[in-house]
């Protein structure tokens, strides 16, 4: 049994809070550890490493004199370096005065520019590294599909039993040859919309004619967050057998019906483990990233198609794993940049911007989907946090890097008064964005 899947049983509110705290604590710890360890390597002493803000719940002091603590408000964290006045990394003039050159070198504000810049940049960089490790680990754990149409464990469907058996090598379906798994999946576009089709398979060295399901039945493989299907409590494995009283046999028919709805409510008949359920869903306008870049707006209910049987998998090699993980990391980053741009220019809805409430809801949704989905979500959020912190807005890391870039060009640091003004303006902007995202989560 999946322990994470038990979270919703404790009540939706407490499950949401618990999942959110777990996600945020892990991501914050990774981010702040990046600052801490690179600062330490650069000769900058850390006074405090805190996960959370406010009253301290537990703490210990290590042999280097750094206090490691958990605080009561789990909405972030910080590393307070020597010479900082607090969690915002502003300079403590009183603490800095009277220090020797050696003592000043151990502070954030007395260290060389390269050390300060590296320490600041390390937080977002560690978020990206963590996400890369998560994606790579999941690729190794789950494997990648072998491009050979060999039947694994067959999904339970309403038209069963079929003649297909586990271990069958599919030679053709509906008269279309299937040399590869890709051929088998592409065949769904040409095959008739029938729940049961004729298959030619190789079994124990013999070629047989058997029956099997359509390669792409109206089977729910996953249920998207913040979707009509999620709100209707649809589950992976559900099969939609009819829409508005009209029977369907393929996922393509489901997609066409939803696209043609123009947002009108759809009455679905859903088969789940031998029982029929009647559900009503209202498709939602959704902005979808395109593989070639940009976004497309369509009406969706939030389902992806499921596999009629488990595909054979193999463990990718080191270089292949690294390449696939890096591609996933780049895709998420690119989509984030494009999404922000298209929201600013008004081409997609600003409802795509979420506050911690939206992240909390997504956290518990992914926790209920299982450990693999939850861990993958951690990777996605880590990318988002790393990307967000690179914005050139004080007091974000990108804002501090902006000050360091100015210092490198001007050969002198920005004045304390300018820094304080820009920090105040940056805080106001960050708070405004937070409130706007919060408004989205409450109204969209």
C-alpha positions in Angstrom: 0.0 0.0 0.0 1.2 3.5 -0.9 1.6 5.5 2.4 1.4 8.8 0.6 -1.9 7.8 -0.9 -3.4 7.7 2.6 -3.0 11.4 3.1 -6.5 12.4 2.0 -8.0 10.0 4.5 -7.0 12.4 7.3 -9.3 15.1 6.0 -8.7 17.3 3.0 -7.7 20.4 5.0 -5.1 18.7 7.2 -3.9 16.6 4.2 -3.4 19.8 2.2 -1.4 21.5 4.9 0.7 18.4 5.6 1.5 17.8 1.9 2.3 21.5 1.4 4.6 21.6 4.5 6.5 18.5 3.3 6.9 19.9 -0.3 8.0 23.4 0.9 10.3 22.2 3.6 12.2 19.9 1.2 12.5 22.5 -1.6 13.5 25.2 0.9 16.1 23.0 2.6 17.6 22.2 -0.8 17.7 25.9 -1.8 19.1 27.1 1.4 21.7 24.3 1.6 23.0 25.5 -1.7 23.6 28.9 -0.2 25.1 27.4 2.9 27.5 24.9 1.4 28.9 27.2 -1.3 29.2 30.0 1.2 31.2 27.6 3.5 33.4 26.5 0.6 33.9 30.2 -0.2 35.0 31.1 3.3 31.8 32.8 4.5 30.5 31.7 7.9 26.8 30.9 8.4 25.4 31.9 11.8 21.9 30.3 11.3 20.4 27.8 8.9 16.6 27.9 9.4 13.8 25.9 7.9 10.7 28.0 8.6 10.4 31.4 10.3 9.3 32.6 13.7 9.6 30.8 17.1 12.2 28.1 17.1 10.9 24.6 17.6 14.1 22.7 17.7 17.8 23.6 17.1 21.4 22.5 17.5 24.7 24.1 17.0 27.4 22.3 15.0 31.1 22.3 15.5 31.5 25.3 13.2 29.2 27.4 15.3 26.2 27.3 12.9 22.8 27.0 14.5 20.5 24.5 12.6 16.9 25.1 13.4 13.3 24.3 12.6 10.9 27.2 13.2 7.1 27.3 13.7 6.0 29.0 10.5 6.8 26.6 7.6 6.5 29.2 4.8 10.2 29.3 3.7 13.6 29.4 5.3 16.9 31.3 5.3 20.6 31.2 6.0 21.8 34.1 8.1 25.5 34.6 7.3 27.9 36.5 9.4 27.4 40.3 9.0 23.7 39.9 8.0 21.1 41.8 10.0 18.5 39.1 9.5 16.9 36.7 7.1 16.8 39.4 4.3 20.7 39.4 4.1 20.8 43.2 4.7 24.1 44.4 6.2 24.3 44.8 9.9 26.5 47.9 10.2 27.0 47.5 14.0 28.1 43.9 13.6 30.5 44.8 10.8 32.1 47.8 12.5 35.3 47.1 14.4 36.0 43.7 12.6 39.6 42.8 11.6 40.3 42.1 7.9 40.3 38.4 8.6 36.9 38.6 10.5 35.4 40.7 7.7 36.5 38.1 5.2 34.3 35.5 6.9 31.2 37.8 6.6 28.9 37.9 3.5 29.5 41.6 3.1 33.2 41.5 3.6 33.9 38.6 1.3 35.2 39.0 -2.3 32.6 39.6 -5.0 33.1 36.2 -6.6 32.4 34.5 -3.2 29.2 36.5 -2.6 27.9 36.0 -6.1 28.6 32.2 -6.1 26.9 31.9 -2.7 23.8 33.7 -3.9 23.6 31.9 -7.2 24.0 28.5 -5.4 20.4 28.5 -4.1 18.7 28.4 -7.5 21.4 26.2 -8.9 20.8 23.6 -6.2 17.1 23.7 -7.0 17.9 22.8 -10.6 20.4 20.1 -9.6 17.8 18.6 -7.2 15.2 18.5 -10.0 17.7 16.9 -12.4 18.5 14.2 -9.8 14.7 13.6 -9.2 14.0 13.2 -12.9 17.0 11.0 -13.5 16.2 8.8 -10.5 12.6 8.3 -11.6 13.8 7.4 -15.1 16.0 4.7 -13.7 13.4 3.5 -11.2 10.5 3.3 -13.8 12.6 2.6 -16.9 11.6 3.7 -20.4 9.4 1.8 -22.8 10.9 -0.8 -25.1 9.8 -0.1 -28.6 8.4 -3.6 -29.1 4.7 -4.4 -28.8 4.8 -7.2 -26.3 1.8 -7.5 -24.0 2.4 -7.0 -20.3 -0.2 -7.0 -17.6 -3.5 -6.2 -19.3 -5.7 -3.3 -18.0 -9.2 -4.3 -16.8 -11.7 -3.0 -19.3 -15.5 -3.3 -19.6 -15.3 -5.3 -22.9 -13.0 -8.0 -21.3 -12.3 -10.9 -21.4 -10.0 -10.7 -24.5 -8.0 -13.3 -26.3 -4.8 -11.4 -25.7 -2.4 -12.8 -23.1 0.5 -11.5 -21.2 3.7 -12.2 -23.2 2.0 -12.1 -26.7 4.1 -10.4 -29.4 1.6 -8.3 -31.4 2.2 -8.7 -35.2 -0.9 -6.8 -36.3 -4.1 -5.2 -35.1 -7.1 -4.7 -37.3 -5.0 -5.7 -40.3 -2.4 -3.1 -39.6 1.1 -4.5 -39.1 2.9 -3.5 -35.9 6.6 -4.1 -36.0 7.2 -1.6 -33.2 5.3 -0.3 -30.2 5.2 3.1 -32.0 3.4 1.3 -34.9 0.9 -0.2 -32.5 0.1 3.2 -30.9 -0.1 5.0 -34.3 -2.5 2.3 -35.6 -5.2 3.8 -33.3 -5.6 6.7 -35.7 -6.5 4.4 -38.6 -8.5 1.7 -36.8 -12.3 1.8 -36.6 -13.9 3.0 -33.4 -14.6 -0.4 -31.9 -14.0 -1.6 -28.4 -12.9 -5.1 -29.6 -10.5 -5.7 -32.5 -8.8 -8.6 -34.2 -5.2 -9.2 -33.4 -2.5 -11.4 -34.9 0.0 -12.4 -32.2 3.1 -14.6 -31.8 2.7 -16.9 -28.8 5.1 -19.6 -27.9 6.4 -19.7 -31.4 2.9 -19.9 -33.0 1.0 -17.3 -34.9 -2.5 -16.9 -33.6 -5.7 -14.8 -34.3 -7.2 -13.4 -31.1 -9.3 -10.5 -29.9 -8.1 -7.5 -28.0 -9.0 -3.9 -27.0 -8.7 -0.8 -29.2 -5.1 0.5 -28.7 -6.5 3.8 -27.4 -9.7 3.2 -25.5 -11.4 6.0 -23.5 -9.3 5.0 -20.5 -8.1 7.5 -17.9 -4.3 7.2 -17.5 -3.9 10.2 -15.3 -6.1 13.0 -13.9 -4.7 16.5 -14.1 -4.6 18.8 -11.1 -7.2 21.6 -11.0 -9.3 19.9 -13.7 -13.0 19.1 -14.1 -12.1 15.4 -13.9 -10.2 15.8 -10.7 -13.1 17.8 -9.2 -15.5 15.0 -10.2 -13.2 12.5 -8.4 -12.4 10.6 -11.5 -9.5 8.1 -11.0 -6.8 6.5 -13.2 -8.3 3.4 -14.7 -11.8 4.8 -15.2 -13.3 4.1 -18.6 -15.7 6.5 -20.2 -18.3 4.4 -22.0 -20.7 7.1 -23.1 -21.1 10.9 -23.3 -24.5 12.5 -23.2 -26.0 9.0 -23.8 -23.9 8.3 -26.9 -21.5 5.3 -26.6 -17.8 5.8 -27.4 -15.1 3.3 -27.8 -11.9 5.3 -28.3 -10.1 8.1 -26.6 -10.2 10.1 -29.8 -14.0 10.2 -29.6 -13.7 11.5 -26.0 -11.3 14.2 -27.1 -13.6 15.2 -30.0 -16.7 15.4 -27.8 -14.9 17.5 -25.3 -13.4 19.9 -27.9 -16.9 20.3 -29.5 -18.6 21.0 -26.2 -17.5 24.7 -26.2 -17.5 24.5 -22.4 -21.0 23.1 -22.0 -21.6 20.4 -19.4 -21.1 16.8 -20.4 -22.9 13.8 -18.8 -20.4 10.9 -18.7 -21.1 7.3 -18.0 -18.0 5.9 -16.3 -17.0 2.3 -15.8 -15.0 1.7 -12.7 -14.1 -1.8 -11.5 -17.3 -3.4 -12.8 -19.6 -0.6 -11.7 -21.1 2.2 -13.8 -21.1 5.8 -12.5 -22.9 8.9 -13.8 -20.7 12.0 -13.7 -21.3 15.5 -15.0 -18.2 17.5 -16.0 -17.8 21.0 -17.4 -14.8 21.3 -19.7 -12.5 24.2 -18.9 -10.5 26.5 -21.1 -6.9 25.4 -20.6 -3.7 26.9 -21.9 -1.5 24.0 -23.1 2.3 24.3 -23.9 3.1 23.1 -27.4 6.2 20.9 -28.2 7.5 23.5 -30.6 7.0 26.4 -28.2 4.1 28.7 -27.4 0.6 27.8 -26.1 -2.7 26.5 -27.4 -6.0 27.2 -25.7 -8.5 24.3 -25.7 -11.5 23.0 -23.7 -10.3 20.0 -21.6 -11.6 17.8 -18.8 -8.1 16.9 -17.5 -7.6 13.3 -18.6 -4.7 11.7 -20.4 -5.1 8.3 -22.2 -4.1 5.2 -20.4 -2.4 2.1 -21.7 -4.3 -1.0 -22.5 -1.5 -3.1 -21.2 1.8 -2.5 -19.5 4.6 -1.9 -21.9 8.0 -3.6 -21.6 10.6 -1.3 -20.1 14.4 -1.1 -19.9 16.8 0.8 -17.7 18.4 3.7 -19.6 22.2 4.1 -19.5 23.9 6.9 -17.7 24.2 9.2 -20.7 20.7 8.5 -21.9 19.3 9.1 -18.4 21.2 12.4 -18.1 20.1 13.5 -21.5 16.4 12.7 -20.8 16.5 14.3 -17.4 18.2 17.5 -18.8 15.5 17.6 -21.6 12.7 17.5 -19.0 14.4 20.1 -16.9 14.8 22.4 -19.9 11.2 21.8 -21.1 9.8 22.8 -17.7 12.0 25.9 -17.5 11.2 27.0 -21.1 7.5 26.5 -20.5 7.7 28.6 -17.4 9.4 31.4 -19.2 7.0 31.3 -22.2 4.0 31.1 -19.8 5.1 34.2 -18.0 5.6 36.1 -21.2 2.3 35.0 -22.7 0.5 36.0 -19.5 2.1 39.5 -19.5 1.1 40.1 -23.2 -2.4 38.8 -22.5 -2.3 35.7 -24.8 -3.1 33.2 -22.1 -5.0 33.6 -18.8 -3.3 34.9 -15.7 -5.2 32.1 -13.9 -2.1 30.0 -14.7 -0.3 31.9 -11.9 -0.7 30.2 -8.5 0.0 31.2 -5.0 1.0 28.8 -2.1 -2.7 27.8 -1.9 -2.5 26.4 -5.4 0.8 24.7 -4.6 -0.8 23.2 -1.5 -3.8 21.8 -3.4 -1.5 20.4 -6.0 0.7 18.9 -3.3 -2.0 16.9 -1.8 -3.4 15.9 -5.2 0.0 14.5 -6.2 0.4 12.8 -2.8 -2.9 11.0 -3.3 -1.7 9.9 -6.8 1.2 7.9 -5.3 4.9 8.3 -4.3 6.2 8.5 -7.9 3.8 11.3 -8.8 4.6 13.1 -5.6 8.4 12.9 -6.1 8.0 14.0 -9.7 6.0 17.0 -8.4 8.9 17.8 -6.0 11.2 18.1 -9.0 8.8 20.4 -10.9 8.3 22.7 -7.9 12.1 22.8 -7.4 12.5 24.0 -10.9 9.8 26.6 -10.4 11.4 27.9 -7.1 14.8 28.0 -8.7 13.5 29.9 -11.7 11.5 32.3 -9.6 14.5 33.2 -7.4 16.5 34.2 -10.5 14.1 37.1 -11.2 16.2 40.4 -10.9 14.0 41.6 -8.1 15.3 42.3 -4.6 15.1 40.5 -2.2 15.1 37.5 -4.5 18.5 35.9 -5.3 18.3 37.4 -8.8 18.0 40.9 -7.2 21.2 40.3 -5.2 23.0 39.0 -8.3 21.9 42.3 -10.0 23.6 44.2 -7.3 26.7 42.1 -7.7 26.7 42.6 -11.5 26.5 46.4 -10.9 29.4 46.2 -8.5 31.5 44.2 -11.1 30.9 46.8 -13.8 31.1 50.0 -11.6 34.0 48.6 -9.5 32.1 49.7 -6.4 29.0 48.4 -4.6 25.7 50.1 -4.8 25.2 52.6 -1.9 23.4 51.3 1.1 20.6 53.8 0.7 19.9 52.7 -2.9 20.0 49.0 -1.8 17.5 49.7 0.9 15.1 51.6 -1.4 15.3 48.9 -4.1 14.8 46.2 -1.5 11.6 48.0 -0.2 10.3 48.3 -3.8 11.2 44.7 -4.6 9.4 43.5 -1.4 6.3 45.5 -2.4 6.4 44.0 -5.9 6.8 40.4 -4.6 3.9 41.0 -2.1 1.7 42.4 -4.9 2.4 39.3 -7.1 1.7 37.1 -4.2 -1.7 38.8 -3.5 -2.5 38.6 -7.2 -1.7 34.9 -7.3 -3.7 34.4 -4.2 -6.7 36.2 -5.8 -6.3 33.8 -8.8 -6.5 30.7 -6.6 -9.6 32.0 -4.8 -11.5 33.2 -7.9 -10.3 31.4 -11.1 
